[in-house]
C-alpha cells in the first residue's frame, strides 16, 4: 500500500465515520425532539402543579391556625376544669367541716 492509497483509505474511513456520526445525531435529534403539543402539555402540567402547591400551602396554613385555635380552647378548658376542681375541693372541705360541727352540736345535746 503506497502513501497515496493510505491517505485515500484514511480519508474514506474518516468520511464514513463523519457520515455515520451525522446520521446518528440526526436520528437521536429526530426521536428526542419535543413537539409543540408536548410543550403545551408540559405547560399545563406545570400550571396544575403550581396550583396544587398553592392549595397545599393554604391547607397547611389553615391546619396550623386551626390547631393553634384548638390548643387555646383546650388550655382554656383545662384552666376552667382546674378552677372547678378547686371549687369542688373547697366545697367538700366546707361540707365536711359543717358536718363535723353538726355532729359535735348533736353530741352535746
Phi and psi in degrees as a GROMACS rama.xvg file:
@    title "Ramachandran Plot"
@    xaxis  label "Phi"
@    yaxis  label "Psi"
@TYPE xy
-85.2843  173.682  UNK-2
-64.0179  -40.0138  UNK-3
-67.2334  -43.1967  UNK-4
-62.2884  -40.1736  UNK-5
-62.4841  -43.0389  UNK-6
-65.3375  -41.4166  UNK-7
-66.8363  -44.3378  UNK-8
-63.3207  -42.2608  UNK-9
-63.9779  -42.3079  UNK-10
-63.8991  -41.1692  UNK-11
-65.0041  -41.1389  UNK-12
-63.8044  -43.7163  UNK-13
-65.4655  -38.8125  UNK-14
-64.61  -41.6228  UNK-15
-65.4571  -40.7462  UNK-16
-65.0166  -41.2711  UNK-17
-62.8974  -44.8057  UNK-18
-64.7436  -41.6148  UNK-19
-64.8537  -40.7526  UNK-20
-65.2207  -42.6367  UNK-21
-64.3043  -41.0338  UNK-22
-65.4484  -41.5141  UNK-23
-63.116  -41.8379  UNK-24
-62.8812  -44.437  UNK-25
-62.1577  -42.151  UNK-26
-64.7297  -45.663  UNK-27
-63.8714  -44.607  UNK-28
-62.0969  -37.4003  UNK-29
-65.4469  -39.8014  UNK-30
-85.5226  -21.5658  UNK-31
-102.745  3.71751  UNK-32
-67.3971  136.436  UNK-33
-90.6432  127.552  UNK-34
-85.1642  162.49  UNK-35
-62.79  -37.894  UNK-36
-64.3912  -38.467  UNK-37
-66.931  -37.6735  UNK-38
-65.9307  -38.2357  UNK-39
-61.7989  -41.023  UNK-40
-65.5587  -41.0315  UNK-41
-62.992  -42.9185  UNK-42
-62.8526  -41.1787  UNK-43
-64.4037  -43.1042  UNK-44
-65.1568  -38.0211  UNK-45
-64.8846  -41.1278  UNK-46
-65.4628  -40.8701  UNK-47
-64.9428  -39.5626  UNK-48
-64.4531  -41.7819  UNK-49
-62.056  -44.1218  UNK-50
-63.2185  -41.7102  UNK-51
-63.8984  -38.9708  UNK-52
-65.7486  -39.1062  UNK-53
-64.2975  -43.4968  UNK-54
-63.9015  -38.5127  UNK-55
-63.2629  -43.8644  UNK-56
-63.4205  -39.8989  UNK-57
-65.0258  -40.7995  UNK-58
-65.4179  -39.664  UNK-59
-64.4696  -43.0087  UNK-60
-63.7006  -41.4594  UNK-61
-63.8056  -44.1326  UNK-62
-63.0506  -41.3761  UNK-63
-65.7575  -41.7639  UNK-64
-67.8651  -40.284  UNK-65
-65.0815  -39.2392  UNK-66
-64.4774  -42.6086  UNK-67
-67.1889  -37.0995  UNK-68
-63.1481  -45.1166  UNK-69
-67.7564  -34.8  UNK-70
-64.5124  -39.4547  UNK-71
-64.7249  -42.6667  UNK-72
-63.887  -39.5116  UNK-73
-64.476  -43.1595  UNK-74
-62.7633  -40.2039  UNK-75
-65.7014  -42.8767  UNK-76
-64.2089  -39.8499  UNK-77
-64.7464  -39.3019  UNK-78
-65.1405  -42.062  UNK-79
-64.0157  -39.605  UNK-80
-63.4356  -44.1754  UNK-81
-61.24  -42.0977  UNK-82
-64.2463  -42.2493  UNK-83
-65.0019  -41.0861  UNK-84
-65.5959  -40.2521  UNK-85
-63.5072  -41.7034  UNK-86
-63.7028  -42.1412  UNK-87
-64.1411  -42.21  UNK-88
-61.0371  -44.7828  UNK-89
-64.6053  -39.8746  UNK-90
-65.9061  -40.1374  UNK-91
-63.9538  -42.9401  UNK-92
-62.68  -42.0432  UNK-93
-65.1918  -42.3788  UNK-94
-63.7842  -40.2841  UNK-95
-65.3435  -40.8999  UNK-96
-65.2984  -42.2253  UNK-97
-65.4899  -37.9479  UNK-98
-66.0221  -40.9701  UNK-99
-63.3738  -43.6157  UNK-100
-64.237  -38.6766  UNK-101
-65.8948  -39.3974  UNK-102
-66.3691  -38.1294  UNK-103
-67.5246  -40.2881  UNK-104
-70.2071  -30.2232  UNK-105
-72.2411  -29.8316  UNK-106
-76.1972  -32.1548  UNK-107
-70.2987  -32.2606  UNK-108
